[in-house]
């Protein structure tokens, strides 16, 4: 209820708010990869996995396909999470690798050829799939990074997420550039 | 004027301090209600304002805190994913909260991420405190709140708000004013209602009470409008009034009754109830007034003193009732013949008084009254004839004093009476002198009686035939009197007028009988003749007195001769005649004195047999030359002869008179030719010298003296 109100207000007020002062935080030197890695880490905050897929106090496993820089950033960030309630494990995946134990799958831009295979493998399994096509959303992908106006943004497909019994929070949707599917 | 002023001042002094307060119940009630309402409102308003502002402040802080929490939480994704626009749009939600005029979001590194503000000049803080921080100022409240996600700070939100306390206070005051006005209106209406319900009836009672006090009209009543305590008060007040009215009525009635009683008493005290005329007291008052009036107006006042002639005789013979009726009739007749301005009163018994103001023809009025009162009265089957004697005096001619005037009139009336009744007498100085003389005589006589200064003298009566003694007529003498030219006749007159005659007569009777006894003791059986006045004869105890005196002196009745004037025999009614009959029956001699001078009514001679007729000396005087005297004397002597009784000629002084009387066969004679009146000693001496022969019928043994 509150959320929908907030959304509505945003849409209504966005057009005419001349006093708003925006500051581009991304202009402060963080790389696109670092931002993407930070985003991927944060996605887990807005995602609910089925209980059996991610029991409590089990580490969250992020499988990374390609995108070495992103992976490196991820590992760096994961290290910060080492002592937190839910530790994060970064697992680099090779081609035709198994998705077993993987909770979040990131397929780098450089591996776009394998994209459909990975997505097919993940399909129906409780794995949050994050792609990075910078264009239209590939089928089966749940979150897809898109660079727009020098900012890293993302689209969300609720259809794919629902298929994998993964729940994405409404808050995430407010940040998304575009949302596909969903009941509404 | 001065007293009025001081009174007004006193009034102001009294009222002034009270003016400060509201005097009437209405005002007090009204101001009481309004004041209570307003003060309650004020206290409540202040308390509520304090409480409300405190609450408002707390709530504002709470609210701001909550807003920070909400906005902060909503801004988490925007912060995490660096969505500035989203963050700004989040902050824009604060537009609906005008109090929050500045807001900012800082990222996890403390860098400003997004901001919002009503005012351009708002200075956003550059340094961000760690953790929750609330800065509360007088009017401004600032809050810094870390934005957490999964125990991780993702940023900080800063909110700054204005309490708008002034506005709040202003609106609060507005509300207070509105509520107060409304409450005031309600309280005014309430107080009006109160006034209507409580004050008005109380005021009505108070007004009524004032009216009752002012008008003393206790029949007024308060109207009861309610059944509460006021209604009860009205009832109580009314019943009090009823009681007062009742009591007042009783008092009034009693007062009226006593006033009537007083009037009645006053009337009784001022009037004579028998005749309806004013009494002596009123007469005196009226006389005083008349004199005062005459003094001022230079007028005259006549006082008429009226006495009913022979009233006592009428009263005695016809009874008190007839006497009363006669008095009433006299009063009526008197009243009907005087002017309206004249004043008639009953002074006492048979005495009346008339006061005439400025009466020019007083003698005319007097003679009219004498004439009118001489006409017979028809009273209850009795025809009563009487007359009045009137004495008249006038102011200022005779006296200036009311008492003196009354005495003058009384004196004049006496004079009128003495001159033969049925007459009026106008007061003169001579009357005054005569009255004074009478007074002196009366006083002297009374003293002489007690001091035994009086002496008995005896004038013998002789038989003209043989010069033998017939009887001794007892005569009173007052030898040592200081009163000049006092004759025995005047003495007796005064004694009769003043009533001393009763006492004097008793003394004469007693002394004469004692002397008779003494003479008999010496062997001279002489009859003593004692003059009896009508006054004595009317004394109820007279017969008993005569009997007692005879018994005391062991004197046979035939030795006592009571001389009664013809007038008494004629005038006096049946009662006198009965007395005389009784005396005669006892064997006492009765002689008719002064025969021929009284009213010629010889009928009494038929009713009882007197022993002798005494021919008055006025008839004897002219003998034998005066034809009338001769005729009368002859007639009397032949009358006595015819009746078979004695006849005595009085006042025989000359041989011619004696000779003539002897020729007429007159039995007895009395006069200087025989003897002067003699004292007891002289008489005794004469008897001892046997100068006179004793009457054969009375002759007894004469003892040596």
HADDOCK unambig.tbl for C-alpha pairs under 7 A between the chains (distance, minus, plus):
assign (segid A and resid 9 and name CA) (segid B and resid 93 and name CA) 6.85 0.50 0.50
assign (segid A and resid 10 and name CA) (segid B and resid 89 and name CA) 5.01 0.50 0.50
assign (segid A and resid 10 and name CA) (segid B and resid 90 and name CA) 6.80 0.50 0.50
assign (segid A and resid 13 and name CA) (segid B and resid 89 and name CA) 6.96 0.50 0.50
assign (segid A and resid 14 and name CA) (segid B and resid 89 and name CA) 6.14 0.50 0.50
assign (segid A and resid 20 and name CA) (segid B and resid 88 and name CA) 6.42 0.50 0.50
assign (segid A and resid 20 and name CA) (segid B and resid 115 and name CA) 6.66 0.50 0.50
assign (segid A and resid 20 and name CA) (segid B and resid 116 and name CA) 6.07 0.50 0.50
assign (segid A and resid 21 and name CA) (segid B and resid 114 and name CA) 6.38 0.50 0.50
assign (segid A and resid 21 and name CA) (segid B and resid 115 and name CA) 6.08 0.50 0.50
assign (segid A and resid 22 and name CA) (segid B and resid 84 and name CA) 5.97 0.50 0.50
assign (segid A and resid 22 and name CA) (segid B and resid 85 and name CA) 6.83 0.50 0.50
assign (segid A and resid 22 and name CA) (segid B and resid 114 and name CA) 5.83 0.50 0.50
assign (segid A and resid 23 and name CA) (segid B and resid 84 and name CA) 6.80 0.50 0.50
assign (segid A and resid 23 and name CA) (segid B and resid 113 and name CA) 6.15 0.50 0.50
assign (segid A and resid 23 and name CA) (segid B and resid 114 and name CA) 6.74 0.50 0.50
assign (segid A and resid 25 and name CA) (segid B and resid 82 and name CA) 6.70 0.50 0.50
assign (segid A and resid 39 and name CA) (segid B and resid 81 and name CA) 6.38 0.50 0.50
assign (segid A and resid 171 and name CA) (segid B and resid 77 and name CA) 6.09 0.50 0.50
assign (segid A and resid 172 and name CA) (segid B and resid 77 and name CA) 6.21 0.50 0.50
assign (segid A and resid 175 and name CA) (segid B and resid 77 and name CA) 6.23 0.50 0.50
assign (segid A and resid 175 and name CA) (segid B and resid 78 and name CA) 6.10 0.50 0.50
assign (segid A and resid 175 and name CA) (segid B and resid 81 and name CA) 6.94 0.50 0.50
assign (segid A and resid 175 and name CA) (segid B and resid 83 and name CA) 6.58 0.50 0.50
